[in-house]
Amino acid sequence: ARTIPPGKDPGSDIANLAIMGYDPVRYHTGRAPLEAAALGVDLAAAEVAFRCNLVTLRHEDSQLIMEDYAAGHITSDEAGELIAVLESALGQDGRRFYPGVSYRHLLVWTEGDAAWRTYPPHDWTGKEVGHLMTGEARPLWDLIRASWPVLQDAAVNRRRLADGKKPATSIWLWGQGRSPQMPTLKERFGLTGAVISAVDLIRGIGKYAGLTPIIVPGATGFLDTNYTGKVAAALDALR
């Protein structure tokens, strides 16, 4: 089975669309619109959704290093506080920030461009990223830079530093796109079902597929997830 079609970037958004029965060549418009669906955010025709990571960037001499694409796997509660601060400071001129899980969040931007070149932050861990912040996507990079003073002054980051944890020093925008047009599995095959995942991407694909999302307390999408609760929810859904 080829889950990454020729010419497509090997990412979880591409692969999971394929695994769930949707040809990425036909249906993929970007990762962020799928995550928007999971958060209950309906995109207007002119709106572009961006994945908004909270990351840790480190200034080293004249370089800018991607120290951690997940800001030390910041908690959802801490991240929610930071997204609220960002929305208050930068949520204007057609921009809206939405909180997600841990470091994974959403920006909807009417002036955003789905064709801008962006970069998955996890591909740049430990590498210099300042040289990426040029070109036609200048409004995007300007917005990322605008997040630096906002986050530097945030109470959450002061607490994390005091506790010896990595602060969220920047947002990182990527995976953008407009709302895809996907028929449901019921329309295609007469199938109904549920989707159980803490990862917004998977729940978003499931929502477009017409599956019922089931939220499991303690599910994180990471190694510390509530496996027992997810199994119990799956058994209940099957019954």
N, C-alpha and C positions, 0 to 999 in steps of 0.2 A: 504494500500500500504506500503510495506516495502522498504524504500529508503536506509537503511543501512543493507546490507546482514549480516547474522550471521558470526562472526569472523572478520568483518571489523571495523576499527576505525570510530567512528561517526564524520566525518568531512565534510565540505562543498564540497570538491572535490568528495568524494564518493557519497554523496546525490544528487548533481547536475548531475553527470553522469547518475544516476538512473532515475531522474526526466526527463532528456532529452532522455531517451530510450536506454541507454547503460548499460548493466549489468556490474557493477564494478568488479565482480569476473573475468570476461573475459577481460575487457578492461582497467582497472586501472593499471597504472605503477607508478604513483606518481602525486602530484599536479603540480610540477614545469614544467614538459614537456607540460602540457596543457597551462600554462601561457606563456611558450616560444612561442607556436604557436600564441598566441594573439599578442605578440611583433614582430612577423614576423621572429623569430629566428628558422632556420631549424637545427635540431640536426643530426650530423653524427652518425653512428652506435656506435662508441666508446665513444661518449660524454654523460655525465650525467648532467642534469639540476637540479639546486638547487634553491628553493625559498630563496631569500636573504632579510630578514627584516632589516630595520634600527631600532634599539631598544635602550632603555636607561637602562643600567646596573648601579647598585649602589654598591660600595664597603662599607661594613658595618662590622667593626671589621675584623674578618677573613672570613666573608661570602660575597658572590656575589649575589645580589638580582636583579631579573627581575622587575625593577620599572615600565617600560612601554614598551609593545611589539610593539608600534607604534611610539615611540619617540615623544610623544605629538601630534600625527597625523600631522607630518611634511608635509609641502606643497610639491607638485610635483616639483616646481622650485628649492626649497632648496635641496630636495633630489637629483635632477638631478646633482646639483653641487657636492654633496658628492660622488655620484656614479662615476662621472668623476675623482675625486681625488683618489678614491679607484682603479679605472681602471689604472690610471697612476702609482700608487704605488705597486699594487698587481696583476694587470692583466698581468701575465706572467706564464711561465711553464705550458701552456695549460689551463689557466684560462682567462675568459672574463666576465666582468660585464656589464649588460644591465639595463638602467633605466626603471622603470615602473611608477606606480601611488602612490603618497604619500609615505608610508613606505614600499611598496611592490615592490621588484625588483628581478633580476635574475642573477644567476651565472651559467655559463656553464664551465665544468671542465672535461678535458679528463682523468685526473688521479683520478677523484672522483669515489666513489663506491656506486652503487645504494643500496647495502645491508647494508650500515652503519646505525646504530641506531641513529635517530635524533628525535627532540622533538618540537612540535608546541609551539612557544613562548607564545601565548595567554593562553595556559594551565598552565603557570607558573608565571602569574602575581602576584607580591608581594611575591614570593617564592624564596628560595635559589636555585641557578642553578649551582654553582661551582662544586658540586658533580657530575653533569651530564657530565662534560668535561673530561672524562677519557675513557679508553677502546680502542677498535680496530679502532675507528674513529679519532685517534690522529691527522692525517693531517688536518682534518676538524677543530678540536678545535684549532690547532696551527694557522690556517688561521684566525679564529675568533679573537684570541688574537693579531695577527699581525695587525688587523684593529684598535685596540685601540689607539696606538700613532698617526696613520694617521688621525683618526677622531678627536682626542683631539686637534690637531693643525689646524683644518680646520676653515676657516673664517666663514662659515655658523654657526658652533656651537658657536663661540665667539659672533656672533650677537644674536643668540637665547638666550644665557645666559644673555646677556645685556638687552634683552627684557623680562626677567623673564620666558622664555619658556624652556622646557626640551630639552637638547641636544641629538643628536644621538651619543651615546658613543661607539656603537659596531654594527657589523653585526651579524645576527643570521641565520644560514643555516639549512634548513630542507625541507621536502616534495620532496626529490629527486627522479629521475627516468629517464628512457630512453624513447624515442619516442614511443607512443602506435600505434598499427595498428588498425584503426577504419574505417569501411565502412561508406560512407556518408548516410544521410537520403534519398537522391535521389536514391542511389544504392539499398537501402533496401526497400523503400516504394514509390519511385517516387516523393518525396516531396522536394520542395525548400522553402527557407524562409530567414529571417534575424534574427540577434541577436543584441539586444541593451543593453549594460551594460558597466559601467565604471570599472568593476572588470575583471582583466585579465583572471582569471580562467574561467569565464563564456564565455568570447569571445573566449578563446582557445578551449573549448569544442565545441562551435558553429562552429569554423573554421574546426575542424576535422569532424564535422557533415555535412560540406558543406554549412553552412549558411553564408550569407553575413554580416559582422560586420558593424554596423552603429555607428559612433562616434558622440556623442552629446556634444557640448560645455557646460561646467559647470557641467557635470556629474562626480561625485566623488566616488560613491560607499559608501557614508556615509550619515548622516542625512541632510547635507547641499547640497545634490545633486540637479540637475536641473530637478525636476519631470515634470514640464510643457514641457520642451524641449523633454524629453524622450517620453511622451505621444504623442506629435506632430510628432515625428520621427516614432513612432509605427503606427500611423494613415496613415502617408505618405507611409510607407512600405507596409501596408495592401492594400492601393489603387494601 
